[in-house]
């Protein structure tokens, strides 16, 4: 990461001791350590989030490519069978939205008593 040797750390510590004094130096060192830990955690979270976004984007690209299912299954027939399934998935939300567009009394009129 940084190319800091022992002599640079020793010199920086001596300057910090002179500038801050022995009373405030431990508090400042603790704060700097906390900030560094938070910065590392935020960098790690950002890296993980970027990895998840990239992998999700790649999966979406694979799903939208028409030749991807055929290449994965090894046959041309599998691409034809997945196309209707994908069309059904896109049609399903529209079918779910239709009952909510109905009038509330339509549901009451469609209920029939059991035949005895």
Biotite code that builds the C-alpha atoms (Angstrom):
import biotite.structure as struc

atoms = struc.array([
    struc.Atom([0.000, 0.000, 0.000], chain_id="A", res_id=1, res_name="UNK", atom_name="CA", element="C"),
    struc.Atom([2.119, 2.875, 1.256], chain_id="A", res_id=2, res_name="UNK", atom_name="CA", element="C"),
    struc.Atom([5.850, 2.470, 1.231], chain_id="A", res_id=3, res_name="UNK", atom_name="CA", element="C"),
    struc.Atom([6.533, 3.712, 4.769], chain_id="A", res_id=4, res_name="UNK", atom_name="CA", element="C"),
    struc.Atom([9.486, 2.381, 6.684], chain_id="A", res_id=5, res_name="UNK", atom_name="CA", element="C"),
    struc.Atom([10.244, 2.212, 10.384], chain_id="A", res_id=6, res_name="UNK", atom_name="CA", element="C"),
    struc.Atom([12.216, 5.467, 10.395], chain_id="A", res_id=7, res_name="UNK", atom_name="CA", element="C"),
    struc.Atom([9.282, 7.410, 8.862], chain_id="A", res_id=8, res_name="UNK", atom_name="CA", element="C"),
    struc.Atom([6.861, 6.000, 11.444], chain_id="A", res_id=9, res_name="UNK", atom_name="CA", element="C"),
    struc.Atom([9.273, 6.861, 14.278], chain_id="A", res_id=10, res_name="UNK", atom_name="CA", element="C"),
    struc.Atom([9.737, 10.423, 12.989], chain_id="A", res_id=11, res_name="UNK", atom_name="CA", element="C"),
    struc.Atom([5.969, 10.945, 12.559], chain_id="A", res_id=12, res_name="UNK", atom_name="CA", element="C"),
    struc.Atom([5.323, 9.613, 16.073], chain_id="A", res_id=13, res_name="UNK", atom_name="CA", element="C"),
    struc.Atom([7.914, 11.953, 17.569], chain_id="A", res_id=14, res_name="UNK", atom_name="CA", element="C"),
    struc.Atom([6.422, 14.962, 15.765], chain_id="A", res_id=15, res_name="UNK", atom_name="CA", element="C"),
    struc.Atom([2.900, 13.972, 16.873], chain_id="A", res_id=16, res_name="UNK", atom_name="CA", element="C"),
    struc.Atom([4.093, 13.630, 20.478], chain_id="A", res_id=17, res_name="UNK", atom_name="CA", element="C"),
    struc.Atom([5.652, 17.100, 20.401], chain_id="A", res_id=18, res_name="UNK", atom_name="CA", element="C"),
    struc.Atom([2.679, 18.769, 18.690], chain_id="A", res_id=19, res_name="UNK", atom_name="CA", element="C"),
    struc.Atom([-0.166, 17.041, 20.569], chain_id="A", res_id=20, res_name="UNK", atom_name="CA", element="C"),
    struc.Atom([1.470, 16.330, 23.890], chain_id="A", res_id=21, res_name="UNK", atom_name="CA", element="C"),
    struc.Atom([1.364, 13.146, 25.940], chain_id="A", res_id=22, res_name="UNK", atom_name="CA", element="C"),
    struc.Atom([-2.191, 13.801, 27.240], chain_id="A", res_id=23, res_name="UNK", atom_name="CA", element="C"),
    struc.Atom([-3.953, 14.125, 23.885], chain_id="A", res_id=24, res_name="UNK", atom_name="CA", element="C"),
    struc.Atom([-1.859, 11.708, 21.802], chain_id="A", res_id=25, res_name="UNK", atom_name="CA", element="C"),
    struc.Atom([-3.627, 8.474, 22.940], chain_id="A", res_id=26, res_name="UNK", atom_name="CA", element="C"),
    struc.Atom([-7.075, 9.975, 22.240], chain_id="A", res_id=27, res_name="UNK", atom_name="CA", element="C"),
    struc.Atom([-6.034, 11.194, 18.793], chain_id="A", res_id=28, res_name="UNK", atom_name="CA", element="C"),
    struc.Atom([-4.367, 7.864, 17.985], chain_id="A", res_id=29, res_name="UNK", atom_name="CA", element="C"),
    struc.Atom([-7.572, 6.033, 18.996], chain_id="A", res_id=30, res_name="UNK", atom_name="CA", element="C"),
    struc.Atom([-9.677, 8.350, 16.809], chain_id="A", res_id=31, res_name="UNK", atom_name="CA", element="C"),
    struc.Atom([-7.357, 7.916, 13.845], chain_id="A", res_id=32, res_name="UNK", atom_name="CA", element="C"),
    struc.Atom([-7.512, 4.144, 14.318], chain_id="A", res_id=33, res_name="UNK", atom_name="CA", element="C"),
    struc.Atom([-11.325, 4.229, 14.394], chain_id="A", res_id=34, res_name="UNK", atom_name="CA", element="C"),
    struc.Atom([-11.418, 6.360, 11.244], chain_id="A", res_id=35, res_name="UNK", atom_name="CA", element="C"),
    struc.Atom([-9.050, 3.992, 9.474], chain_id="A", res_id=36, res_name="UNK", atom_name="CA", element="C"),
    struc.Atom([-11.167, 1.004, 10.485], chain_id="A", res_id=37, res_name="UNK", atom_name="CA", element="C"),
    struc.Atom([-14.336, 2.701, 9.256], chain_id="A", res_id=38, res_name="UNK", atom_name="CA", element="C"),
    struc.Atom([-12.660, 3.688, 5.993], chain_id="A", res_id=39, res_name="UNK", atom_name="CA", element="C"),
    struc.Atom([-11.507, 0.113, 5.413], chain_id="A", res_id=40, res_name="UNK", atom_name="CA", element="C"),
    struc.Atom([-14.977, -1.254, 6.207], chain_id="A", res_id=41, res_name="UNK", atom_name="CA", element="C"),
    struc.Atom([-16.594, 1.233, 3.831], chain_id="A", res_id=42, res_name="UNK", atom_name="CA", element="C"),
    struc.Atom([-14.107, 0.362, 1.093], chain_id="A", res_id=43, res_name="UNK", atom_name="CA", element="C"),
    struc.Atom([-14.769, -3.355, 1.615], chain_id="A", res_id=44, res_name="UNK", atom_name="CA", element="C"),
    struc.Atom([-18.547, -2.808, 1.490], chain_id="A", res_id=45, res_name="UNK", atom_name="CA", element="C"),
    struc.Atom([-18.214, -0.724, -1.662], chain_id="A", res_id=46, res_name="UNK", atom_name="CA", element="C"),
    struc.Atom([-16.093, -3.407, -3.275], chain_id="A", res_id=47, res_name="UNK", atom_name="CA", element="C"),
    struc.Atom([-18.587, -6.137, -2.342], chain_id="A", res_id=48, res_name="UNK", atom_name="CA", element="C"),
    struc.Atom([-21.523, -4.049, -3.603], chain_id="A", res_id=49, res_name="UNK", atom_name="CA", element="C"),
    struc.Atom([-19.766, -3.410, -6.907], chain_id="A", res_id=50, res_name="UNK", atom_name="CA", element="C"),
    struc.Atom([-19.053, -7.136, -7.276], chain_id="A", res_id=51, res_name="UNK", atom_name="CA", element="C"),
    struc.Atom([-22.734, -7.948, -6.628], chain_id="A", res_id=52, res_name="UNK", atom_name="CA", element="C"),
    struc.Atom([-23.888, -5.316, -9.125], chain_id="A", res_id=53, res_name="UNK", atom_name="CA", element="C"),
    struc.Atom([-21.496, -6.566, -11.814], chain_id="A", res_id=54, res_name="UNK", atom_name="CA", element="C"),
    struc.Atom([-22.542, -10.189, -11.323], chain_id="A", res_id=55, res_name="UNK", atom_name="CA", element="C"),
    struc.Atom([-26.234, -9.221, -11.341], chain_id="A", res_id=56, res_name="UNK", atom_name="CA", element="C"),
    struc.Atom([-25.704, -7.217, -14.530], chain_id="A", res_id=57, res_name="UNK", atom_name="CA", element="C"),
    struc.Atom([-23.941, -10.172, -16.157], chain_id="A", res_id=58, res_name="UNK", atom_name="CA", element="C"),
    struc.Atom([-26.803, -12.486, -15.171], chain_id="A", res_id=59, res_name="UNK", atom_name="CA", element="C"),
    struc.Atom([-29.356, -10.090, -16.641], chain_id="A", res_id=60, res_name="UNK", atom_name="CA", element="C"),
    struc.Atom([-27.374, -9.905, -19.880], chain_id="A", res_id=61, res_name="UNK", atom_name="CA", element="C"),
    struc.Atom([-27.239, -13.704, -20.046], chain_id="A", res_id=62, res_name="UNK", atom_name="CA", element="C"),
    struc.Atom([-30.987, -13.987, -19.475], chain_id="A", res_id=63, res_name="UNK", atom_name="CA", element="C"),
    struc.Atom([-31.811, -11.443, -22.174], chain_id="A", res_id=64, res_name="UNK", atom_name="CA", element="C"),
    struc.Atom([-29.477, -12.946, -24.777], chain_id="A", res_id=65, res_name="UNK", atom_name="CA", element="C"),
    struc.Atom([-31.514, -15.218, -27.064], chain_id="A", res_id=66, res_name="UNK", atom_name="CA", element="C"),
    struc.Atom([-28.658, -17.668, -27.692], chain_id="A", res_id=67, res_name="UNK", atom_name="CA", element="C"),
    struc.Atom([-27.616, -18.069, -24.048], chain_id="A", res_id=68, res_name="UNK", atom_name="CA", element="C"),
    struc.Atom([-30.079, -20.846, -23.042], chain_id="A", res_id=69, res_name="UNK", atom_name="CA", element="C"),
    struc.Atom([-29.258, -22.881, -26.161], chain_id="A", res_id=70, res_name="UNK", atom_name="CA", element="C"),
    struc.Atom([-25.533, -22.655, -25.483], chain_id="A", res_id=71, res_name="UNK", atom_name="CA", element="C"),
    struc.Atom([-25.957, -23.608, -21.837], chain_id="A", res_id=72, res_name="UNK", atom_name="CA", element="C"),
    struc.Atom([-28.223, -26.599, -22.540], chain_id="A", res_id=73, res_name="UNK", atom_name="CA", element="C"),
    struc.Atom([-26.392, -27.718, -25.646], chain_id="A", res_id=74, res_name="UNK", atom_name="CA", element="C"),
    struc.Atom([-29.470, -28.036, -27.858], chain_id="A", res_id=75, res_name="UNK", atom_name="CA", element="C"),
    struc.Atom([-31.440, -25.676, -30.083], chain_id="A", res_id=76, res_name="UNK", atom_name="CA", element="C"),
    struc.Atom([-34.772, -26.986, -28.780], chain_id="A", res_id=77, res_name="UNK", atom_name="CA", element="C"),
    struc.Atom([-34.195, -25.651, -25.279], chain_id="A", res_id=78, res_name="UNK", atom_name="CA", element="C"),
    struc.Atom([-34.132, -22.064, -26.552], chain_id="A", res_id=79, res_name="UNK", atom_name="CA", element="C"),
    struc.Atom([-37.552, -22.581, -28.065], chain_id="A", res_id=80, res_name="UNK", atom_name="CA", element="C"),
    struc.Atom([-38.974, -23.996, -24.848], chain_id="A", res_id=81, res_name="UNK", atom_name="CA", element="C"),
    struc.Atom([-37.648, -21.154, -22.702], chain_id="A", res_id=82, res_name="UNK", atom_name="CA", element="C"),
    struc.Atom([-39.096, -18.434, -24.914], chain_id="A", res_id=83, res_name="UNK", atom_name="CA", element="C"),
    struc.Atom([-42.750, -19.299, -24.064], chain_id="A", res_id=84, res_name="UNK", atom_name="CA", element="C"),
    struc.Atom([-41.815, -19.543, -20.390], chain_id="A", res_id=85, res_name="UNK", atom_name="CA", element="C"),
    struc.Atom([-40.290, -16.069, -20.522], chain_id="A", res_id=86, res_name="UNK", atom_name="CA", element="C"),
    struc.Atom([-43.399, -14.768, -22.268], chain_id="A", res_id=87, res_name="UNK", atom_name="CA", element="C"),
    struc.Atom([-45.559, -16.331, -19.554], chain_id="A", res_id=88, res_name="UNK", atom_name="CA", element="C"),
    struc.Atom([-43.481, -14.638, -16.861], chain_id="A", res_id=89, res_name="UNK", atom_name="CA", element="C"),
    struc.Atom([-44.024, -11.250, -18.447], chain_id="A", res_id=90, res_name="UNK", atom_name="CA", element="C"),
    struc.Atom([-47.737, -11.919, -18.928], chain_id="A", res_id=91, res_name="UNK", atom_name="CA", element="C"),
    struc.Atom([-48.294, -13.046, -15.332], chain_id="A", res_id=92, res_name="UNK", atom_name="CA", element="C"),
    struc.Atom([-48.079, -9.589, -13.728], chain_id="A", res_id=93, res_name="UNK", atom_name="CA", element="C"),
    struc.Atom([-50.642, -8.258, -16.203], chain_id="A", res_id=94, res_name="UNK", atom_name="CA", element="C"),
    struc.Atom([-53.053, -11.033, -15.245], chain_id="A", res_id=95, res_name="UNK", atom_name="CA", element="C"),
    struc.Atom([-52.520, -10.279, -11.553], chain_id="A", res_id=96, res_name="UNK", atom_name="CA", element="C"),
    struc.Atom([-53.257, -6.607, -12.145], chain_id="A", res_id=97, res_name="UNK", atom_name="CA", element="C"),
    struc.Atom([-56.634, -7.337, -13.778], chain_id="A", res_id=98, res_name="UNK", atom_name="CA", element="C"),
    struc.Atom([-58.531, -8.384, -10.579], chain_id="A", res_id=99, res_name="UNK", atom_name="CA", element="C"),
    struc.Atom([-57.510, -5.213, -8.793], chain_id="A", res_id=100, res_name="UNK", atom_name="CA", element="C"),
    struc.Atom([-59.006, -3.183, -11.639], chain_id="A", res_id=101, res_name="UNK", atom_name="CA", element="C"),
    struc.Atom([-62.407, -4.822, -11.140], chain_id="A", res_id=102, res_name="UNK", atom_name="CA", element="C"),
    struc.Atom([-65.222, -3.231, -9.246], chain_id="A", res_id=103, res_name="UNK", atom_name="CA", element="C"),
    struc.Atom([-65.549, -4.508, -5.626], chain_id="A", res_id=104, res_name="UNK", atom_name="CA", element="C"),
    struc.Atom([-69.075, -5.791, -6.239], chain_id="A", res_id=105, res_name="UNK", atom_name="CA", element="C"),
    struc.Atom([-67.858, -8.059, -9.065], chain_id="A", res_id=106, res_name="UNK", atom_name="CA", element="C"),
    struc.Atom([-66.126, -10.293, -6.507], chain_id="A", res_id=107, res_name="UNK", atom_name="CA", element="C"),
    struc.Atom([-69.322, -10.564, -4.447], chain_id="A", res_id=108, res_name="UNK", atom_name="CA", element="C"),
    struc.Atom([-71.377, -11.455, -7.524], chain_id="A", res_id=109, res_name="UNK", atom_name="CA", element="C"),
    struc.Atom([-68.961, -14.176, -8.602], chain_id="A", res_id=110, res_name="UNK", atom_name="CA", element="C"),
    struc.Atom([-69.264, -16.101, -5.326], chain_id="A", res_id=111, res_name="UNK", atom_name="CA", element="C"),
    struc.Atom([-71.868, -18.833, -5.640], chain_id="A", res_id=112, res_name="UNK", atom_name="CA", element="C"),
    struc.Atom([-73.347, -20.863, -2.812], chain_id="A", res_id=113, res_name="UNK", atom_name="CA", element="C"),
    struc.Atom([-72.428, -24.553, -2.706], chain_id="A", res_id=114, res_name="UNK", atom_name="CA", element="C"),
    struc.Atom([-74.883, -26.931, -4.347], chain_id="A", res_id=115, res_name="UNK", atom_name="CA", element="C"),
    struc.Atom([-76.672, -29.186, -1.952], chain_id="A", res_id=116, res_name="UNK", atom_name="CA", element="C"),
])
